[in-house]
Amino acid sequence: MPKPKVIIAKLGLDGHDRGAKVIARALAEAGFEVVYTGIRQTPSQVVETAIQEDAKLIGISILSGSHMELVGELMRIMRERGLNIPVLVGGIIPPEDREALLKMGVAGVYGPGTPLREIIEIVKKLVGVQQ
Amino acid sequence: MSVDINGLIERTRNWDKAAIARLITLAEEGVEIPLNIQRRSHVIGITGPPGSGKSTLIYAMARKIPQDRRVAILTIDPSSPFTGGSFMGNRIRMQELTSKPNIYIRSMATRGIRGGLNYATIAAVNILEYAGADYIFIETVGAGQSDTDVKYVADTILVLVPPLSGDEIQALKSGLMEIGDIYVVSKSDNQASESTYRDLLAMVDMVREVKGDSWKPIVIKVSGLYGYGVDELLKLIDDRFRELVNNGKLNESLTNRRLLEMRLYAYDLLEKRFAKDKELENDVANGKLSPQEAARRLLGMELPRLDHVAVAVRDINNAAEKFRRLGLKVGDPIIVEEQGVKVVMVWLGNTRIELLEPLNQSSTVAKFLENRGEGIHHIALEVNDLDEFIKRVQGAGLTLTGKPSKGAEGIVTFIHPKSLNGVLLELVQRRISNE
């Protein structure tokens, strides 16, 4: 019974971790093994964590407004290190940045108010868990 | 999807973290990773109740270990018994170490029934030792007094005892408080640590006389958060490692690890079978099977079962060689004078084939060969209770060849082939049938 492992990380100078913890806990309750990295992670720390944990998905939470720079850097390091797994971004993301993030290769962007059930379904779909 | 396991194993030698990570995942999925382990790592188990500072202490130690030493950290968190998921937060305290080239950190969930270590943990230790780790820290779940399996895989055990965690009576209890090589009073940045320290010192003095070990358990006060006592602790750990190398204990402990690996792998297989066998679950739920019968069925120990099939042959060495060539496990010939036969066992899972060659012309097997030629001589069933089974035989109107007699493995009797469609059916009740 493979149990997909997912990483939930807070990127950059941002201590608002309630949302990330709620998501991490919800995914754990949905049967995932969730590694929560805690706050103030650098993009390279998150990529290293995903490699060492052999994770199948990275969930990023950002409320600081620096998502374009940090997620861009994250995607660049992932390519450099040959890590090819889906990245989801959650937090306060203006609509105009959403498209740009998706263009960078992010698999999905989800703001406040997204039902937990929806997020669980998306994660299941992305890591290939059968219902 | 086929995976190149040998390729991954090769890559671990260069401390390739992606390869190590992938192999550990495979082990978590129950895949056997074939490795030839030469002891070289100091495996250090860190145990103690939840919140006693295990992650923080590992962080404080690992950051002080020189960059040219390879450090692996396995940090174990509990799986939910309800959903199977796990919220793993131990990395939070160590994330600063994540980008260091010499350090590999892996979070592992307990998965399964036992709540302590699982097969994958042992496999991960093997993989990391093979990959050339100098230190392997195992942070246990901290389930408390039962969290003691770690002593079979770790060379050194650190038991963390935070201040204010009970009086000297707690310190004297069995289990966790017997396994420590080094007792660490964690969070020793406040006054309360002093009395915990004194209680532990008194306990250690009492235990030492009983254990008869050359290593005297040590008590030390440490604050992982502020770094007090960490250098001293690392020195103690390295001193102990030298002692284990010098007295040969490091190599000896591989036996314990292999035995634990066997046990945990068996639990793993059992869990998987249990999860798969919904029919069995239903049969127990609606009372068709007793829990004990179901458990025996799960383990392939349900009786009656096919004990063996005996085959009469003219040349036993020739026959044995054929089965050997099929890749089967074939035993050495055994002479059984009373039966007038030479026997070779061909082992198959929980049953076997017995090859029989007559020792002389008066043997029943010789007569069988003369009348019928080579072929299946008899089939044997192991039964729970031979007396009870004989009543069934009589009830069915079948005849026995004679009274039950004592054989090498228990009591046996035969049903005559004339009454059973030409099959000579042996019935065996082993000496301990309920084992």
Interface residues (C-beta under 8 A of the other chain):
Chain A: M1 P2 K3 K5 A24 R25 L27 A28 E29 A30 G31 F32 E33 V34 V35 Y36 T37 G38 Q41 T42 S44 Q45 E48 T49 I51 Q52 E53 D54 G82
Chain B: K17 A18 I20 A21 R22 I24 T25 E28 E29 S79 S80 T83 G84 G85 S86 F87 M88 G89 R91 I92 Q95 T98 S99 Y104 I105 R106 S107 A109 R111 K272 A275
